[in-house]
Amino acid sequence: MLPKPERLRRAKDFALLSQKGRAVFAPLFTLRLRPSQTATKVGFVASAKIFKTAVERNRGKRRMREALRLLKPEWPKNFDLLFVLKYEVLSADFQALTASVKHTLEKIPEAMTKPPQPRKPKARRKTSVVFKSES
């Protein structure tokens, strides 16, 4: 497990990354990222719609955590990173997974030069973090 200072833990952080973060696509996952004022933090999303059982969700997140732990010296500085896992992460060879993570981390500077793609907020309540007024 990653230490607490290196983990995304607040729902607000996950929501902001999901809605306003830049995306880098890979065959095994999608990486959403935003610059941060603090040290780099990492979060994982394994959807119950894609991973049907908790065992599969947990195994996918464990594999990603280990791949990221091995590549910790290559993490970008002062970013929030959100990995949205795809089902293929379960059957992929671990070396291929590590190589995919490494390649995606190398694509971050290029992704930061492009403007973020606008996404419609899914929130309906005004109390939500990502709610936008219709004005």
Z-matrix of the N, CA and C atoms (Angstrom, degrees):
N
C 1 1.446
C 2 1.530 1 108.82
N 3 1.310 2 115.49 1 144.85
C 4 1.465 3 120.14 2 177.02
C 5 1.526 4 109.60 3 -75.40
N 6 1.319 5 117.90 4 147.19
C 7 1.465 6 119.54 5 176.22
C 8 1.536 7 111.13 6 -62.95
N 9 1.324 8 117.25 7 152.71
C 10 1.464 9 121.87 8 -176.58
C 11 1.529 10 113.75 9 -52.89
N 12 1.339 11 119.95 10 -42.81
C 13 1.474 12 118.09 11 -179.26
C 14 1.527 13 113.96 12 -63.81
N 15 1.325 14 117.69 13 -15.87
C 16 1.467 15 121.00 14 -179.07
C 17 1.524 16 112.99 15 -100.26
N 18 1.340 17 118.21 16 3.50
C 19 1.457 18 121.70 17 -177.09
C 20 1.516 19 111.17 18 -107.98
N 21 1.329 20 115.78 19 142.93
C 22 1.465 21 120.92 20 167.45
C 23 1.519 22 106.40 21 -78.46
N 24 1.331 23 116.82 22 127.90
C 25 1.461 24 118.64 23 -174.49
C 26 1.518 25 113.56 24 -126.99
N 27 1.332 26 117.54 25 -24.62
C 28 1.465 27 119.68 26 -175.59
C 29 1.527 28 110.95 27 -89.07
N 30 1.313 29 116.15 28 141.54
C 31 1.460 30 121.38 29 178.90
C 32 1.527 31 110.61 30 -60.66
N 33 1.322 32 116.64 31 -32.68
C 34 1.460 33 120.66 32 179.74
C 35 1.532 34 110.87 33 -62.60
N 36 1.327 35 117.16 34 -40.81
C 37 1.461 36 120.67 35 179.13
C 38 1.529 37 111.03 36 -64.02
N 39 1.332 38 117.22 37 -43.43
C 40 1.460 39 120.80 38 178.70
C 41 1.528 40 110.35 39 -63.25
N 42 1.336 41 117.42 40 -42.58
C 43 1.458 42 121.11 41 -178.56
C 44 1.521 43 111.14 42 -65.75
N 45 1.321 44 117.89 43 -43.50
C 46 1.463 45 120.67 44 179.79
C 47 1.527 46 111.52 45 -65.17
N 48 1.311 47 117.42 46 -40.17
C 49 1.459 48 119.82 47 177.25
C 50 1.521 49 110.95 48 -65.25
N 51 1.305 50 116.33 49 -40.69
C 52 1.453 51 120.28 50 -179.13
C 53 1.526 52 111.40 51 -64.37
N 54 1.316 53 117.31 52 -40.28
C 55 1.459 54 121.25 53 -175.41
C 56 1.526 55 113.97 54 -90.47
N 57 1.324 56 118.26 55 -38.68
C 58 1.457 57 120.63 56 -171.21
C 59 1.528 58 113.95 57 -115.17
N 60 1.320 59 117.68 58 -2.67
C 61 1.460 60 120.34 59 -177.85
C 62 1.517 61 112.20 60 -79.12
N 63 1.322 62 115.43 61 151.55
C 64 1.461 63 120.79 62 174.21
C 65 1.528 64 108.09 63 -77.21
N 66 1.331 65 116.35 64 151.53
C 67 1.461 66 120.32 65 -176.51
C 68 1.519 67 110.78 66 -113.30
N 69 1.330 68 114.42 67 140.65
C 70 1.459 69 122.73 68 170.61
C 71 1.523 70 105.31 69 -126.06
N 72 1.328 71 116.06 70 122.88
C 73 1.460 72 120.22 71 -173.50
C 74 1.520 73 110.94 72 -98.48
N 75 1.324 74 115.24 73 142.65
C 76 1.459 75 123.28 74 177.32
C 77 1.530 76 107.54 75 -139.31
N 78 1.324 77 118.17 76 161.89
C 79 1.467 78 119.54 77 -178.44
C 80 1.532 79 113.80 78 -64.54
N 81 1.334 80 117.85 79 -27.68
C 82 1.458 81 120.49 80 -174.87
C 83 1.519 82 114.01 81 -102.57
N 84 1.324 83 117.60 82 -14.13
C 85 1.462 84 121.92 83 -177.41
C 86 1.514 85 109.51 84 -165.58
N 87 1.327 86 115.20 85 169.05
C 88 1.459 87 122.18 86 171.18
C 89 1.517 88 106.70 87 -117.81
N 90 1.316 89 116.25 88 134.27
C 91 1.457 90 120.86 89 179.16
C 92 1.516 91 108.52 90 -105.29
N 93 1.327 92 116.84 91 125.07
C 94 1.464 93 122.37 92 172.82
C 95 1.511 94 106.68 93 -108.98
N 96 1.338 95 117.08 94 136.62
C 97 1.455 96 120.00 95 -175.70
C 98 1.510 97 111.37 96 -144.04
N 99 1.328 98 114.31 97 153.13
C 100 1.466 99 122.89 98 174.40
C 101 1.518 100 107.96 99 -145.82
N 102 1.332 101 116.78 100 148.17
C 103 1.466 102 118.76 101 172.77
C 104 1.526 103 110.09 102 -65.99
N 105 1.319 104 116.19 103 152.43
C 106 1.452 105 121.68 104 -176.55
C 107 1.525 106 109.41 105 -136.49
N 108 1.316 107 116.81 106 157.72
C 109 1.459 108 121.51 107 175.87
C 110 1.524 109 111.32 108 -84.07
N 111 1.326 110 116.89 109 -19.10
C 112 1.467 111 121.87 110 -176.75
C 113 1.527 112 109.66 111 -105.36
N 114 1.313 113 115.46 112 -176.07
C 115 1.462 114 120.65 113 178.73
C 116 1.527 115 110.38 114 -64.26
N 117 1.309 116 115.98 115 162.90
C 118 1.462 117 121.72 116 -178.11
C 119 1.522 118 110.83 117 -61.93
N 120 1.345 119 114.41 118 133.50
C 121 1.462 120 121.95 119 176.90
C 122 1.519 121 108.45 120 -125.42
N 123 1.333 122 115.91 121 147.69
C 124 1.458 123 122.13 122 -175.03
C 125 1.515 124 109.81 123 -126.08
N 126 1.337 125 116.00 124 140.46
C 127 1.457 126 121.81 125 175.07
C 128 1.524 127 109.50 126 -136.70
N 129 1.329 128 115.73 127 161.61
C 130 1.459 129 121.54 128 -178.35
C 131 1.518 130 109.37 129 -132.26
N 132 1.344 131 115.25 130 143.29
C 133 1.458 132 121.16 131 174.07
C 134 1.517 133 106.91 132 -126.57
N 135 1.310 134 116.10 133 123.88
C 136 1.465 135 123.04 134 174.73
C 137 1.526 136 105.57 135 -126.20
N 138 1.300 137 116.49 136 101.16
C 139 1.453 138 122.39 137 -173.39
C 140 1.527 139 112.12 138 -68.34
N 141 1.325 140 115.50 139 138.79
C 142 1.467 141 120.79 140 176.62
C 143 1.524 142 110.57 141 -70.24
N 144 1.320 143 117.16 142 -17.93
C 145 1.455 144 121.08 143 177.03
C 146 1.532 145 110.42 144 -72.08
N 147 1.321 146 116.17 145 -31.96
C 148 1.465 147 121.39 146 -178.55
C 149 1.527 148 110.87 147 -94.98
N 150 1.327 149 116.51 148 -48.33
C 151 1.465 150 122.26 149 178.77
C 152 1.530 151 106.56 150 -96.79
N 153 1.308 152 117.56 151 105.43
C 154 1.463 153 121.15 152 -169.85
C 155 1.525 154 114.10 153 -68.98
N 156 1.322 155 118.31 154 -31.11
C 157 1.457 156 119.62 155 -177.43
C 158 1.524 157 110.31 156 -116.53
N 159 1.312 158 115.92 157 156.67
C 160 1.465 159 121.00 158 178.63
C 161 1.520 160 110.80 159 -63.55
N 162 1.323 161 117.06 160 -31.43
C 163 1.456 162 120.95 161 178.45
C 164 1.530 163 110.00 162 -60.15
N 165 1.332 164 116.36 163 -45.06
C 166 1.467 165 120.40 164 179.52
C 167 1.523 166 111.25 165 -65.92
N 168 1.333 167 117.27 166 -43.32
C 169 1.474 168 120.55 167 179.47
C 170 1.522 169 110.18 168 -60.59
N 171 1.320 170 117.04 169 -46.75
C 172 1.459 171 120.79 170 -178.22
C 173 1.526 172 111.82 171 -66.93
N 174 1.324 173 117.86 172 -39.25
C 175 1.464 174 120.62 173 179.72
C 176 1.529 175 110.09 174 -64.37
N 177 1.325 176 117.07 175 -42.94
C 178 1.465 177 120.13 176 178.25
C 179 1.518 178 111.75 177 -61.03
N 180 1.324 179 117.11 178 -44.46
C 181 1.467 180 120.36 179 179.87
C 182 1.522 181 111.10 180 -67.57
N 183 1.323 182 118.25 181 -37.36
C 184 1.477 183 121.04 182 177.63
C 185 1.519 184 111.04 183 -63.16
N 186 1.330 185 116.82 184 -43.61
C 187 1.468 186 120.40 185 179.55
C 188 1.530 187 110.68 186 -63.09
N 189 1.316 188 117.02 187 -41.84
C 190 1.465 189 120.21 188 179.61
C 191 1.524 190 110.74 189 -67.08
N 192 1.315 191 117.65 190 -41.59
C 193 1.474 192 120.56 191 178.97
C 194 1.519 193 110.93 192 -59.97
N 195 1.321 194 116.75 193 -42.45
C 196 1.463 195 119.85 194 -179.04
C 197 1.528 196 110.70 195 -67.68
N 198 1.325 197 117.55 196 -41.94
C 199 1.469 198 120.07 197 177.81
C 200 1.528 199 110.40 198 -61.26
N 201 1.325 200 117.01 199 -40.95
C 202 1.472 201 120.33 200 178.86
C 203 1.520 202 111.67 201 -69.93
N 204 1.317 203 116.93 202 -35.85
C 205 1.465 204 119.47 203 179.44
C 206 1.528 205 110.47 204 -63.16
N 207 1.328 206 116.76 205 -39.42
C 208 1.460 207 120.39 206 179.08
C 209 1.533 208 111.96 207 -67.44
N 210 1.321 209 116.58 208 -26.95
C 211 1.470 210 121.08 209 -177.65
C 212 1.528 211 112.53 210 -102.72
N 213 1.313 212 117.73 211 17.33
C 214 1.465 213 121.04 212 -175.48
C 215 1.530 214 114.24 213 -53.91
N 216 1.334 215 121.26 214 -39.15
C 217 1.472 216 119.13 215 178.37
C 218 1.532 217 113.62 216 -62.71
N 219 1.323 218 117.40 217 -19.69
C 220 1.465 219 120.93 218 -178.17
C 221 1.531 220 112.92 219 -95.34
N 222 1.327 221 118.19 220 1.40
C 223 1.463 222 120.21 221 179.04
C 224 1.520 223 109.37 222 -62.02
N 225 1.340 224 117.71 223 143.15
C 226 1.466 225 119.50 224 174.42
C 227 1.523 226 110.11 225 -70.52
N 228 1.306 227 117.07 226 153.22
C 229 1.467 228 121.62 227 -178.80
C 230 1.530 229 110.10 228 -86.17
N 231 1.327 230 116.34 229 138.96
C 232 1.467 231 124.38 230 173.62
C 233 1.528 232 113.38 231 56.84
N 234 1.328 233 115.67 232 57.30
C 235 1.458 234 121.67 233 175.38
C 236 1.514 235 108.79 234 -134.83
N 237 1.325 236 115.67 235 154.41
C 238 1.455 237 122.51 236 166.46
C 239 1.524 238 105.95 237 -104.01
N 240 1.322 239 117.32 238 125.98
C 241 1.464 240 123.02 239 -177.20
C 242 1.516 241 109.39 240 -118.01
N 243 1.331 242 116.53 241 131.89
C 244 1.458 243 121.94 242 177.68
C 245 1.524 244 108.14 243 -125.67
N 246 1.329 245 116.58 244 117.26
C 247 1.454 246 121.84 245 179.13
C 248 1.519 247 108.41 246 -97.88
N 249 1.340 248 116.58 247 118.13
C 250 1.460 249 122.88 248 176.56
C 251 1.527 250 105.92 249 -100.01
N 252 1.332 251 115.99 250 109.83
C 253 1.460 252 121.04 251 -171.11
C 254 1.518 253 112.70 252 -78.53
N 255 1.328 254 114.90 253 147.20
C 256 1.458 255 122.41 254 172.54
C 257 1.527 256 107.48 255 -107.67
N 258 1.316 257 116.72 256 159.49
C 259 1.465 258 121.06 257 -173.88
C 260 1.527 259 112.59 258 -61.14
N 261 1.318 260 117.25 259 -28.80
C 262 1.461 261 121.92 260 -177.77
C 263 1.528 262 112.78 261 -63.45
N 264 1.337 263 117.64 262 -16.67
C 265 1.465 264 120.78 263 -179.36
C 266 1.533 265 111.04 264 -63.22
N 267 1.329 266 117.65 265 -24.82
C 268 1.471 267 121.21 266 -179.21
C 269 1.527 268 112.08 267 -72.93
N 270 1.326 269 117.15 268 -37.36
C 271 1.464 270 119.91 269 -174.31
C 272 1.525 271 113.14 270 -98.46
N 273 1.321 272 117.91 271 -5.95
C 274 1.464 273 121.00 272 -177.81
C 275 1.529 274 110.49 273 -71.82
N 276 1.320 275 115.22 274 146.09
C 277 1.450 276 121.58 275 173.62
C 278 1.531 277 108.46 276 -62.87
N 279 1.331 278 117.13 277 141.77
C 280 1.468 279 119.72 278 -175.12
C 281 1.527 280 112.01 279 -63.71
N 282 1.332 281 118.10 280 -35.95
C 283 1.467 282 120.10 281 177.23
C 284 1.524 283 110.29 282 -64.96
N 285 1.332 284 117.25 283 -38.15
C 286 1.470 285 120.62 284 177.51
C 287 1.528 286 110.02 285 -66.31
N 288 1.317 287 117.11 286 -38.76
C 289 1.464 288 120.83 287 177.71
C 290 1.525 289 110.88 288 -63.11
N 291 1.325 290 116.23 289 -46.09
C 292 1.466 291 120.58 290 179.01
C 293 1.525 292 110.78 291 -62.90
N 294 1.325 293 117.27 292 -41.66
C 295 1.467 294 121.08 293 178.67
C 296 1.531 295 110.66 294 -64.45
N 297 1.318 296 117.17 295 -38.58
C 298 1.459 297 121.07 296 179.17
C 299 1.530 298 110.87 297 -65.66
N 300 1.331 299 116.72 298 -42.18
C 301 1.466 300 120.63 299 177.77
C 302 1.525 301 109.80 300 -63.33
N 303 1.319 302 116.92 301 -44.50
C 304 1.465 303 121.26 302 -179.36
C 305 1.523 304 110.60 303 -61.84
N 306 1.336 305 117.02 304 -45.03
C 307 1.467 306 121.23 305 179.33
C 308 1.529 307 111.04 306 -62.67
N 309 1.319 308 116.67 307 -39.87
C 310 1.467 309 120.76 308 179.87
C 311 1.530 310 110.90 309 -67.11
N 312 1.322 311 117.37 310 -40.12
C 313 1.468 312 120.20 311 177.87
C 314 1.529 313 110.86 312 -64.03
N 315 1.335 314 116.82 313 -31.22
C 316 1.469 315 120.21 314 177.31
C 317 1.523 316 112.17 315 -71.95
N 318 1.337 317 117.85 316 -23.38
C 319 1.461 318 121.56 317 -179.37
C 320 1.528 319 113.04 318 -84.24
N 321 1.336 320 118.83 319 -4.03
C 322 1.463 321 121.61 320 -176.41
C 323 1.528 322 112.76 321 -61.91
N 324 1.346 323 121.11 322 -46.92
C 325 1.470 324 118.75 323 -179.82
C 326 1.532 325 112.89 324 -58.56
N 327 1.329 326 117.06 325 -37.51
C 328 1.461 327 120.59 326 177.63
C 329 1.532 328 110.97 327 -65.93
N 330 1.327 329 116.70 328 -39.84
C 331 1.467 330 121.21 329 -179.83
C 332 1.527 331 111.18 330 -65.77
N 333 1.324 332 117.12 331 -31.86
C 334 1.464 333 120.11 332 -178.54
C 335 1.524 334 112.25 333 -73.77
N 336 1.328 335 118.17 334 -19.06
C 337 1.470 336 120.02 335 178.54
C 338 1.524 337 111.28 336 -78.31
N 339 1.314 338 117.99 337 -23.26
C 340 1.464 339 122.12 338 -179.42
C 341 1.524 340 110.07 339 -86.85
N 342 1.332 341 117.20 340 148.38
C 343 1.472 342 118.80 341 176.75
C 344 1.523 343 110.62 342 -70.44
N 345 1.354 344 117.58 343 149.32
C 346 1.470 345 119.41 344 179.86
C 347 1.523 346 110.97 345 -67.74
N 348 1.323 347 116.16 346 144.78
C 349 1.459 348 121.53 347 177.69
C 350 1.521 349 108.99 348 -77.41
N 351 1.337 350 118.02 349 126.60
C 352 1.469 351 118.49 350 179.38
C 353 1.526 352 110.87 351 -68.41
N 354 1.334 353 115.68 352 137.82
C 355 1.456 354 121.86 353 177.15
C 356 1.513 355 108.11 354 -125.37
N 357 1.296 356 115.96 355 143.52
C 358 1.455 357 119.47 356 177.23
C 359 1.515 358 109.05 357 -73.40
N 360 1.337 359 116.99 358 132.38
C 361 1.466 360 117.84 359 175.77
C 362 1.523 361 110.37 360 -68.42
N 363 1.315 362 116.53 361 140.82
C 364 1.459 363 121.15 362 -179.31
C 365 1.520 364 111.34 363 -92.40
N 366 1.311 365 116.56 364 -5.10
C 367 1.456 366 120.18 365 -175.67
C 368 1.524 367 110.35 366 -74.50
N 369 1.314 368 115.85 367 144.08
C 370 1.462 369 121.41 368 177.43
C 371 1.524 370 111.68 369 -112.84
N 372 1.325 371 116.41 370 -21.95
C 373 1.459 372 119.81 371 -177.44
C 374 1.518 373 110.34 372 -91.28
N 375 1.332 374 116.14 373 143.67
C 376 1.458 375 119.72 374 178.22
C 377 1.522 376 112.01 375 -69.14
N 378 1.310 377 116.94 376 -19.61
C 379 1.472 378 119.59 377 -179.65
C 380 1.524 379 111.27 378 -81.18
N 381 1.321 380 117.36 379 -8.20
C 382 1.456 381 120.21 380 -178.43
C 383 1.526 382 110.88 381 -70.07
N 384 1.296 383 115.68 382 154.23
C 385 1.465 384 122.49 383 -178.60
C 386 1.516 385 111.06 384 -65.85
N 387 1.322 386 117.69 385 -36.66
C 388 1.457 387 121.77 386 -172.48
C 389 1.521 388 113.03 387 -103.43
N 390 1.320 389 118.34 388 14.01
C 391 1.465 390 120.79 389 -179.47
C 392 1.517 391 109.59 390 -68.84
N 393 1.349 392 115.45 391 136.42
C 394 1.468 393 121.10 392 174.53
C 395 1.517 394 107.79 393 -121.69
N 396 1.315 395 116.52 394 135.22
C 397 1.457 396 119.69 395 177.52
C 398 1.532 397 109.05 396 -73.88
N 399 1.290 398 116.92 397 156.74
C 400 1.463 399 123.39 398 -177.37
C 401 1.514 400 112.28 399 -84.11
N 402 1.321 401 120.30 400 30.40
C 403 1.463 402 121.13 401 -178.63
C 404 1.498 403 112.56 402 -102.90
